[in-house]
């Protein structure tokens, strides 16, 4: 679904791979054209190019941790039902 926003382009993909009865590998891939937000951000990225990678890694980490917690909470809740 395309949503209008500050970035010209971004991409995200989810993949869940079962690896056992109660285990699943979760892959989340994301990319965003951070530089397209403004000329100021583009200049900052030119001066400190590693920051672009750090922002992307931070974003993916936050999303992945949130998904993991939600799945874990749902699993625990399903185990406590009679």
Secondary structure, DSSP 8 states (H G I E B T S, - for coil): -----S-S-EEEEEEEEEEETTEEEEEEEEEE-GGGG-HHHHHHHHH-THHHHHHHHHHHHHHHHHHHHHHHHHHHHHHS--
